[in-house]
Structures are given as structure tokens and as C-alpha cells.
Amino acid sequence: MRVDGSLRVPGDKSISHRALMLGALGQGASRVRGVLQSLDVHSTAGVLRTLGAEVPALSGDMVVTGRGRVGLRAPTADLDCGNSGTTTRLMAGVVAGSPLAARFIGDASLSRRPMGRVARPLSQMGARFSFEERGDGLPMTVQGGALQGLTWRMEAASAQVKSAILLAGLVADVPVEVHESSPTRDHTERMLIGRGVDVRVDDGVVTLVPSSRLDAADQMVPADPSSATFFAVLAAIADTGALSLDDVCINPTRSGAFNVLRRMGASVRYEDRRVDGGEELARVVAAPGTLRGVEIEAHEVPSLVDELPVLACAAACAVGETRVTGASELRVKESDRIKAIVENLRAVGAHAEELPDGFVVSGDGRRPFAGRVATHGDHRIAMAFGILGAIPGSQVIVDDRDCAAVSFPTFWEELARVVR
């Protein structure tokens, strides 16, 4: 297989969500360029509109007119978050700090995902949460209002929970302090600082100091490193050629997958490095290598948790054992990704074993692969096995190709374009 060409994968999903939210809460007009036009980000835009925010139709260059930190209004309809856990958890923080109540709903997959992890700290601040079903899934009603400050030690690494606490403190104008045992995505901190908010980061402690300030901003959304990793893996398992991936966010809390691919033996280098909007960007150039199995430990997982399905597929093409531990978070993603990864690797002829908090893939360098993949509606499972299916001679049938639109609407077209 030969790969060739350059592409700009869609805008970063995490930054797109936050750009819309902070634009809606800011003072004045915020320009957002390169927003990801995916189902998840449409969910955030829809939720903000239901709360009275002026969010236009998503486009490559758009303006969000802010209503101020306390300018959202009580909704007259449910907040439909679709499949987006980021929308649900971060907007729970916004609603918690606002003098209103809102009922959050989502699709069947999202409704099974745990919301207790965000409800616990926000409840300690004074918000009220109620769940209609057994457990802590959706539907969920949040009653916001006057909150008190909070010091919170994270139960598990979660940028979404950290961000919900920061946003609740921002909207309610109270101090919050979050202690992290290991670093997680720091887009919220960077973007708040860039908008004039007093946020301090020191040795695993993130502190938001009350301030009435939240400036409008001009945000260029960089290319999503999670989406870029699919094509970096494609290049790594190819026989010849290279792929150039433009404007990729290489924030250290997001670039762990590129480091792992280098350890496995692939060629992954950064060109044209620069800083834009507080985020470091680069052109990522990926090329084939002789891949070998590696160990991915718990401290690495937060920087590559969304990339583990496609890294598992890379491991199936490598020689030797790849072992992943400390990734229990995968159990509560859009699917139980540990189970989905292992069962689907076995279904296409690879050797894999499930661990309580991860998995083991034993590769012998053989290919192609053949079999039917059950995605469970999970976009990252669909795309990961789509990469294996691109290997000449492979007959990998993905049962739900359309679910890739959650994060990468043009994935299948781009895949067909760069494989020779």
C-alpha cells in the first residue's frame, strides 16, 4: 500500500466546543474560524441556542454574539446533547452556575454514560442534580443558582470534569481549585486565560480567581490531533509514501499518540511549528516504519485516550506485544471501547486480550485482515477499523460507517483519496 498527499483534518472537537461556549458567555462578538462541523459540535450549538445564545449556523468563519456570563435564559425545551459527553458535562457546569434549571437528554449511547462524576463536585458547590433512571445517566436535570467556591481533588483524570468546575466557577463568580493527579487536556485553561480570566496553573493545581471579565476573542480552531492520528497510523502501516497533515494541534496534553507511534518505529515529525490562539500547531508528516509492540502505561493515557482504538489497530500490524493499562476510562466512552477493540480485532483475525483497565494486542506483522466490525455506533471504532480495511486485500466490513460523522464527516472520502 502506498499513501500520498496532504490534508487538513477537521477542526479540533474539544476546542470547537469550548470556542462556542466561551463565545456565548463572553462580552461582545467572538469570531470562530475553522470550527468542526460535526454532529457533536452541532449538539453544543443547539444547546446554546436553546439557552438563548446567538449562535449562527456552523461555518468555516462565524461570529458568536456573547450574552455575558449570566446572560443565558431558562430553556423552554430539553437540552438535547445528542451523542456528546463534552456538551453534557461542560454545559452542566455552565447551567450549575446560572440561575436556571435545565433538563439534559441524549441518544441511547450518551444516556448510558456516567454523569455522577460531574454531579458530585457541582453539587458540593450548591447546584442540584436529579436523575430519572436508575444510576447516573441521562435524562438529568440541573438546577443552578448561587454557588460557593470549591477545592476539588480529581477522582480520576478527566478534562471534562475539570472544565465543568472551572465553567461553574466562572459563571457563578466564585473561586475554584482543581487538583489533578495527572495532567489532562488544558484547552479550557488556555482559552480562559486568552480571554482575560485569571486562571493559574501550578504543579497540577488549576485555580480560577473570580472575575467579571470574559473577553470576546478571535479563535482559529486547529486541526484535531485525534482525527489526524488515524492518518498518521495509515501512513505508519503503509509500505511506501508519506502523508502531510496540516495545522495539527500538538498541545502536549493531546500529542501522546504521535509519541507512541515514534516508539513503535514509525516516522512522525513536526514541521512549521508555531503558536496560534495559545495553542501550538505544526504540520505533522507521517511515513512508514517497521512497527514493533510497545507498552502504554497509565500516565500516558490522558494524552491519547481517544486514539487508543486506532493505536490498537497499529499494534495488530506490528511485531510483538502491545500492552495498554490504566485505561479504564475506555469502559465509559461512546461504547465500552476495551471490549469493542478486543472483540473487533479478534473478528478481523488479530490476536487481542481484554484486561480490566486495558488490553493486549499480539502482532506478528501479518496482514491483510477480514471480518465484520461491530461499531456500537462509536465513531472512533468505525474509523480505526476503516484504517485496517484500507490495507490491500483486506475485507473489513464496518457495520455503521455513517457514525464517523460525529467527529470526522469526510473521513471515508479522505481515506479513499490518499491511498494509492
Order of alpha helices (4+ residues) and beta strands (2+ residues): beta-alpha-beta-alpha-beta-beta-alpha-beta-alpha-alpha-beta-beta-beta-alpha-beta-alpha-beta-beta-beta-alpha-beta-alpha-beta-beta-beta-alpha-beta-alpha-beta-beta-beta-alpha-beta-alpha
